[in-house]
């Protein structure tokens, strides 16, 4: 069964905080490994200051569990010191998966 639900989040690091955002996202992997409902999880860099997270889920319940889990809580706590603006978090529906 292919995942049907996703989350795409883009964040912009404050000037001089790029490495800290990189480290935060790299460290977040440990928390995601504990989430049985998160099918895939990617942290990535778009350019010098823009980073992102993309994850997939089989059910809406799994997605909501992730959105109320450890990573969003940590992002809410550390975001004001690391990010230049609020994260752009979008809940998406997957159309096709390979």
MDAnalysis code that builds the backbone (N, CA, C; Angstrom):
import MDAnalysis as mda
import numpy as np

u = mda.Universe.empty(294, n_residues=98, atom_resindex=np.repeat(np.arange(98), 3), trajectory=True)
u.add_TopologyAttr("name", ["N", "CA", "C"] * 98)
u.add_TopologyAttr("resid", np.arange(1, 99))
u.add_TopologyAttr("resname", ["UNK", "UNK", "UNK", "UNK", "UNK", "UNK", "UNK", "UNK", "UNK", "UNK", "UNK", "UNK", "UNK", "UNK", "UNK", "UNK", "UNK", "UNK", "UNK", "UNK", "UNK", "UNK", "UNK", "UNK", "UNK", "UNK", "UNK", "UNK", "UNK", "UNK", "UNK", "UNK", "UNK", "UNK", "UNK", "UNK", "UNK", "UNK", "UNK", "UNK", "UNK", "UNK", "UNK", "UNK", "UNK", "UNK", "UNK", "UNK", "UNK", "UNK", "UNK", "UNK", "UNK", "UNK", "UNK", "UNK", "UNK", "UNK", "UNK", "UNK", "UNK", "UNK", "UNK", "UNK", "UNK", "UNK", "UNK", "UNK", "UNK", "UNK", "UNK", "UNK", "UNK", "UNK", "UNK", "UNK", "UNK", "UNK", "UNK", "UNK", "UNK", "UNK", "UNK", "UNK", "UNK", "UNK", "UNK", "UNK", "UNK", "UNK", "UNK", "UNK", "UNK", "UNK", "UNK", "UNK", "UNK", "UNK"])
u.atoms.positions = np.array([
    [0.844, -1.187, 0.000],
    [0.000, 0.000, 0.000],
    [0.887, 1.249, 0.000],
    [0.662, 2.141, -0.916],
    [1.419, 3.388, -1.001],
    [0.878, 4.395, 0.017],
    [1.760, 5.224, 0.564],
    [1.279, 6.260, 1.478],
    [0.377, 7.247, 0.750],
    [-0.588, 7.778, 1.472],
    [-1.558, 8.703, 0.889],
    [-1.419, 10.129, 1.406],
    [-0.761, 10.296, 2.533],
    [-0.728, 11.593, 3.204],
    [0.721, 12.037, 3.398],
    [0.917, 13.348, 3.406],
    [2.258, 13.864, 3.599],
    [2.252, 15.192, 4.319],
    [3.453, 15.604, 4.675],
    [3.686, 16.926, 5.240],
    [4.920, 17.484, 4.547],
    [4.814, 18.713, 4.084],
    [5.942, 19.436, 3.519],
    [6.139, 20.688, 4.354],
    [7.298, 20.811, 4.952],
    [7.593, 21.970, 5.791],
    [8.866, 22.634, 5.293],
    [8.803, 23.944, 5.091],
    [9.976, 24.722, 4.711],
    [10.272, 25.726, 5.806],
    [11.554, 25.850, 6.134],
    [11.982, 26.792, 7.168],
    [13.159, 27.605, 6.648],
    [13.251, 28.844, 7.100],
    [14.359, 29.714, 6.726],
    [15.165, 30.048, 7.971],
    [16.453, 29.733, 7.901],
    [17.348, 30.007, 9.021],
    [17.631, 31.494, 9.138],
    [17.784, 31.953, 10.370],
    [18.274, 33.302, 10.588],
    [19.709, 33.369, 10.088],
    [20.130, 34.549, 9.683],
    [21.497, 34.756, 9.225],
    [22.473, 34.316, 10.311],
    [23.382, 33.424, 9.971],
    [24.356, 32.909, 10.926],
    [23.895, 31.674, 11.683],
    [22.652, 31.262, 11.504],
    [22.110, 30.094, 12.207],
    [21.952, 28.881, 11.286],
    [22.484, 28.950, 10.076],
    [22.297, 27.887, 9.095],
    [22.811, 26.541, 9.593],
    [23.994, 26.512, 10.186],
    [24.547, 25.250, 10.676],
    [23.725, 24.703, 11.840],
    [23.212, 25.588, 12.677],
    [22.376, 25.139, 13.791],
    [21.067, 24.520, 13.299],
    [20.489, 25.079, 12.241],
    [19.279, 24.487, 11.666],
    [19.622, 23.124, 11.065],
    [20.744, 23.047, 10.349],
    [21.211, 21.759, 9.801],
    [21.325, 20.726, 10.923],
    [21.992, 21.112, 12.012],
    [22.202, 20.196, 13.140],
    [20.878, 19.799, 13.796],
    [19.967, 20.753, 13.915],
    [18.650, 20.470, 14.497],
    [17.928, 19.410, 13.667],
    [17.896, 19.607, 12.351],
    [17.198, 18.654, 11.486],
    [17.886, 17.294, 11.482],
    [19.187, 17.289, 11.468],
    [19.928, 16.028, 11.505],
    [19.640, 15.278, 12.810],
    [19.569, 15.981, 13.909],
    [19.285, 15.370, 15.202],
    [17.842, 14.919, 15.350],
    [16.936, 15.525, 14.562],
    [15.521, 15.169, 14.647],
    [15.259, 13.747, 14.160],
    [16.161, 13.202, 13.373],
    [15.986, 11.844, 12.844],
    [15.753, 10.828, 13.964],
    [16.457, 10.990, 15.063],
    [16.315, 10.053, 16.186],
    [14.875, 10.021, 16.703],
    [14.224, 11.163, 16.776],
    [12.835, 11.217, 17.246],
    [11.898, 10.550, 16.246],
    [12.142, 10.759, 14.955],
    [11.272, 10.181, 13.932],
    [11.375, 8.659, 13.907],
    [12.539, 8.134, 14.198],
    [12.705, 6.682, 14.214],
    [11.775, 6.009, 15.225],
    [11.341, 6.757, 16.215],
    [10.440, 6.223, 17.244],
    [8.972, 6.305, 16.836],
    [8.687, 6.954, 15.728],
    [7.309, 7.136, 15.269],
    [6.942, 6.003, 14.310],
    [6.170, 5.062, 14.776],
    [5.826, 3.910, 13.943],
    [4.961, 4.293, 12.743],
    [4.215, 5.379, 12.826],
    [3.317, 5.761, 11.745],
    [3.946, 6.626, 10.670],
    [5.163, 7.083, 10.890],
    [5.834, 7.887, 9.876],
    [6.507, 6.933, 8.903],
    [5.981, 6.885, 7.677],
    [6.474, 5.929, 6.679],
    [7.851, 6.344, 6.154],
    [7.969, 7.584, 5.671],
    [9.257, 8.115, 5.231],
    [9.444, 9.497, 5.813],
    [10.677, 9.892, 5.980],
    [10.998, 11.212, 6.534],
    [12.294, 11.679, 5.897],
    [12.267, 12.865, 5.355],
    [13.441, 13.458, 4.725],
    [13.661, 14.853, 5.287],
    [14.888, 15.160, 5.620],
    [15.280, 16.532, 5.929],
    [16.230, 16.940, 4.806],
    [16.072, 18.167, 4.296],
    [16.869, 18.571, 3.142],
    [17.175, 20.061, 3.185],
    [18.131, 20.448, 2.337],
    [18.510, 21.851, 2.207],
    [18.174, 22.297, 0.791],
    [17.499, 23.440, 0.666],
    [17.133, 23.989, -0.627],
    [18.208, 24.954, -1.124],
    [18.668, 25.817, -0.245],
    [19.746, 26.766, -0.555],
    [20.458, 27.110, 0.742],
    [21.260, 28.155, 0.750],
    [22.081, 28.468, 1.922],
    [21.279, 28.616, 3.211],
    [20.068, 29.134, 3.124],
    [19.290, 29.431, 4.335],
    [17.931, 28.739, 4.409],
    [17.498, 28.067, 3.348],
    [16.196, 27.404, 3.341],
    [16.375, 25.901, 3.470],
    [15.640, 25.323, 4.415],
    [15.683, 23.890, 4.685],
    [14.261, 23.358, 4.642],
    [14.132, 22.049, 4.591],
    [12.801, 21.480, 4.556],
    [12.731, 20.099, 5.160],
    [11.506, 19.697, 5.406],
    [11.185, 18.343, 5.872],
    [10.036, 17.852, 4.999],
    [10.142, 16.619, 4.552],
    [9.059, 15.972, 3.817],
    [8.858, 14.603, 4.426],
    [7.642, 14.293, 4.811],
    [7.353, 12.974, 5.377],
    [6.048, 12.442, 4.828],
    [5.907, 11.107, 4.903],
    [4.708, 10.460, 4.380],
    [4.105, 9.523, 5.414],
    [2.776, 9.291, 5.237],
    [2.001, 8.509, 6.197],
    [0.934, 7.718, 5.466],
    [0.559, 6.589, 6.026],
    [-0.506, 5.768, 5.441],
    [-1.890, 6.283, 5.802],
    [-2.015, 6.877, 6.984],
    [-3.333, 7.312, 7.456],
    [-3.271, 8.747, 7.972],
    [-4.426, 9.369, 8.000],
    [-4.531, 10.711, 8.571],
    [-4.182, 10.685, 10.059],
    [-4.520, 9.609, 10.740],
    [-4.204, 9.490, 12.168],
    [-2.683, 9.486, 12.392],
    [-1.958, 8.779, 11.518],
    [-0.497, 8.765, 11.632],
    [0.080, 10.156, 11.405],
    [-0.455, 10.869, 10.418],
    [0.023, 12.223, 10.145],
    [-0.243, 13.133, 11.336],
    [-1.437, 13.052, 11.907],
    [-1.762, 13.916, 13.046],
    [-0.906, 13.570, 14.263],
    [-0.606, 12.288, 14.447],
    [0.279, 11.896, 15.551],
    [1.651, 12.529, 15.374],
    [2.137, 12.563, 14.147],
    [3.438, 13.196, 13.888],
    [3.370, 14.702, 14.138],
    [2.296, 15.332, 13.667],
    [2.165, 16.781, 13.805],
    [2.010, 17.233, 15.251],
    [1.669, 16.325, 16.137],
    [1.573, 16.664, 17.557],
    [2.708, 16.016, 18.353],
    [3.723, 15.549, 17.650],
    [4.824, 14.821, 18.279],
    [6.022, 15.681, 18.646],
    [7.145, 15.009, 18.798],
    [8.369, 15.613, 19.331],
    [8.975, 16.674, 18.420],
    [8.993, 16.444, 17.116],
    [9.661, 17.393, 16.227],
    [8.925, 18.731, 16.153],
    [7.611, 18.745, 15.930],
    [6.922, 20.044, 15.953],
    [7.064, 20.760, 17.304],
    [7.066, 20.005, 18.388],
    [7.243, 20.629, 19.709],
    [8.631, 21.257, 19.830],
    [9.648, 20.543, 19.369],
    [11.016, 21.078, 19.418],
    [11.160, 22.278, 18.494],
    [10.520, 22.223, 17.341],
    [10.567, 23.338, 16.405],
    [9.893, 24.570, 16.998],
    [8.784, 24.369, 17.683],
    [8.104, 25.490, 18.344],
    [8.986, 26.097, 19.425],
    [9.730, 25.249, 20.133],
    [10.585, 25.727, 21.212],
    [11.819, 26.450, 20.689],
    [12.490, 25.873, 19.693],
    [13.767, 26.415, 19.222],
    [13.630, 27.325, 18.006],
    [12.492, 27.276, 17.337],
    [12.284, 28.062, 16.134],
    [12.551, 29.549, 16.285],
    [12.065, 30.179, 17.338],
    [12.283, 31.623, 17.453],
    [13.762, 32.040, 17.479],
    [14.636, 31.187, 17.961],
    [16.057, 31.537, 17.987],
    [16.789, 31.116, 16.710],
    [16.219, 30.149, 15.965],
    [16.896, 29.618, 14.778],
    [16.342, 30.140, 13.456],
    [15.062, 30.471, 13.420],
    [14.392, 30.760, 12.152],
    [14.072, 32.236, 11.979],
    [14.129, 32.682, 10.718],
    [13.847, 34.084, 10.423],
    [12.352, 34.389, 10.365],
    [11.544, 33.329, 10.194],
    [10.087, 33.491, 10.179],
    [9.459, 32.151, 10.545],
    [8.154, 32.152, 10.747],
    [7.452, 30.921, 11.090],
    [7.604, 29.891, 9.966],
    [7.673, 28.615, 10.322],
    [7.757, 27.577, 9.297],
    [6.518, 27.571, 8.401],
    [6.722, 27.216, 7.139],
    [5.628, 27.035, 6.195],
    [5.334, 25.539, 6.168],
    [4.287, 25.121, 6.878],
    [3.956, 23.697, 7.029],
    [2.661, 23.423, 6.277],
    [2.747, 22.475, 5.342],
    [1.585, 22.145, 4.518],
    [1.279, 20.661, 4.605],
    [0.023, 20.356, 4.845],
    [-0.444, 18.981, 4.803],
    [-0.843, 18.690, 3.355],
    [-0.282, 17.636, 2.796],
    [-0.509, 17.350, 1.382],
    [-1.106, 15.961, 1.199],
    [-1.769, 15.785, 0.061],
    [-2.303, 14.482, -0.340],
    [-1.447, 13.976, -1.479],
    [-0.935, 12.763, -1.352],
    [-0.079, 12.188, -2.379],
    [-0.937, 11.615, -3.506],
    [-0.569, 11.912, -4.730],
    [-1.304, 11.444, -5.898],
    [-0.699, 10.184, -6.475],
    [0.635, 10.156, -6.605],
    [1.309, 8.994, -7.174],
    [2.633, 8.794, -6.445],
    [2.985, 7.534, -6.215],
    [4.198, 7.182, -5.502],
    [4.883, 6.038, -6.239],
    [6.167, 6.120, -6.354],
    [6.919, 5.012, -6.936],
    [7.707, 4.321, -5.854],
])
